Amino acid sequence: MAACTLDAPDARQLADFYENLLGWPRRSDAPEWVELAPSDGGAGLSFQTEPLFSPPRWPSAPSRQQMMMHLDIEVDDLTSAVERAVALGATEADFQPQDDVRVLYDPVGHPFCLFVHTDSDS
């Protein structure tokens, strides 16, 4: 797999958020398509402009765009990672299903999770 692609009303604006959150450089940058990739290789994250974008709904609700995927991002310190993500433009979800995971929404509404790896995760 080369990348996971997220739709957004403005690809560059959403890419700015994830570029700052993940610290990944841009591999490609066009007005309607941006690619980020980790410096050490591996799959990246791409963004495409979708003028008819409708944000997903999580938790799911009838007759709303359902979440079809989300990003899981491992962090060293959950509290500081949440604070940083919120400072960059994320919003913490009202519903949190686990104590050791925080669900947030990026600036256009895609849910993503921040978590700290523990020995019980193996």
Legacy VTK file of the C-alpha trace (Angstrom):
# vtk DataFile Version 3.0
C-alpha trace
ASCII
DATASET POLYDATA
POINTS 122 float
0.000 0.000 0.000
1.330 3.419 -0.935
-1.050 5.679 0.994
-4.452 6.215 2.517
-6.377 9.120 0.972
-8.724 11.470 2.801
-11.217 13.665 0.962
-11.634 17.264 2.100
-13.200 20.513 0.926
-9.603 21.807 0.523
-6.799 19.245 0.240
-4.053 21.688 1.185
-5.765 22.890 4.360
-6.319 19.365 5.669
-2.784 18.390 4.656
-1.470 21.348 6.706
-3.162 19.913 9.810
-1.741 16.399 9.372
1.677 17.692 8.310
1.900 19.541 11.634
0.339 16.697 13.645
2.532 13.925 12.222
5.641 15.925 11.306
5.725 14.273 7.878
7.077 16.220 4.893
5.134 16.722 1.669
6.010 14.312 -1.104
3.656 16.020 -3.565
1.756 19.302 -3.427
-0.830 20.385 -5.990
-3.921 22.539 -5.447
-6.278 19.538 -5.283
-3.887 16.734 -4.274
-1.279 16.577 -1.500
0.816 13.633 -0.349
2.617 13.333 2.999
5.042 10.541 3.791
7.222 9.606 6.742
10.902 10.414 6.180
11.920 6.847 6.995
9.683 5.365 4.279
6.447 3.462 4.478
2.896 4.259 3.488
1.895 7.888 3.430
-1.250 9.927 3.753
-2.808 11.723 0.784
-5.502 14.381 0.550
-7.768 15.210 -2.346
-10.154 18.092 -2.754
-13.757 16.928 -2.943
-16.178 19.811 -3.527
-19.165 17.708 -2.370
-17.407 16.477 0.783
-19.709 15.498 3.617
-18.036 14.771 6.965
-18.487 11.291 8.402
-20.578 10.747 11.501
-19.137 8.948 14.524
-20.641 7.375 16.448
-22.809 6.374 13.526
-26.296 7.752 13.049
-29.045 6.870 10.562
-29.114 8.754 7.253
-25.726 10.417 7.844
-22.425 9.688 6.140
-20.947 6.788 8.114
-17.300 6.555 9.119
-15.705 4.016 6.804
-12.186 4.203 8.195
-10.159 6.128 10.724
-6.507 6.674 11.537
-4.914 5.212 14.678
-1.910 7.280 15.722
0.425 5.964 18.421
1.820 8.641 20.742
4.186 8.689 23.716
2.027 10.839 26.010
-1.727 10.777 25.464
-2.589 13.940 27.378
-0.005 16.130 25.660
-0.781 14.611 22.243
-4.484 15.456 22.651
-3.625 19.002 23.745
-1.328 19.432 20.737
-3.903 18.045 18.286
-6.577 20.376 19.675
-4.195 23.338 19.422
-3.656 22.444 15.743
-7.409 22.422 15.052
-8.743 19.008 16.112
-11.826 18.577 18.281
-12.155 15.928 20.968
-15.195 13.670 20.503
-17.845 13.764 23.220
-18.066 9.954 23.262
-14.873 8.190 24.353
-15.247 4.380 24.301
-11.899 3.594 25.978
-9.856 5.151 28.770
-6.497 4.653 27.040
-7.570 5.980 23.614
-8.788 9.458 22.668
-11.066 9.910 19.681
-10.755 13.271 17.948
-12.015 14.853 14.740
-9.678 16.581 12.324
-10.641 20.081 11.134
-13.062 18.724 8.487
-14.584 16.006 10.663
-12.650 12.798 9.961
-12.377 10.836 13.232
-8.935 9.654 14.314
-7.604 7.999 17.454
-4.573 8.803 19.566
-3.313 5.979 21.767
-0.325 4.918 23.839
0.980 1.399 23.197
0.893 -0.770 26.297
2.129 -4.312 26.913
-1.494 -5.524 26.924
-1.866 -4.293 23.308
0.315 -7.165 22.020
LINES 1 123
122 0 1 2 3 4 5 6 7 8 9 10 11 12 13 14 15 16 17 18 19 20 21 22 23 24 25 26 27 28 29 30 31 32 33 34 35 36 37 38 39 40 41 42 43 44 45 46 47 48 49 50 51 52 53 54 55 56 57 58 59 60 61 62 63 64 65 66 67 68 69 70 71 72 73 74 75 76 77 78 79 80 81 82 83 84 85 86 87 88 89 90 91 92 93 94 95 96 97 98 99 100 101 102 103 104 105 106 107 108 109 110 111 112 113 114 115 116 117 118 119 120 121
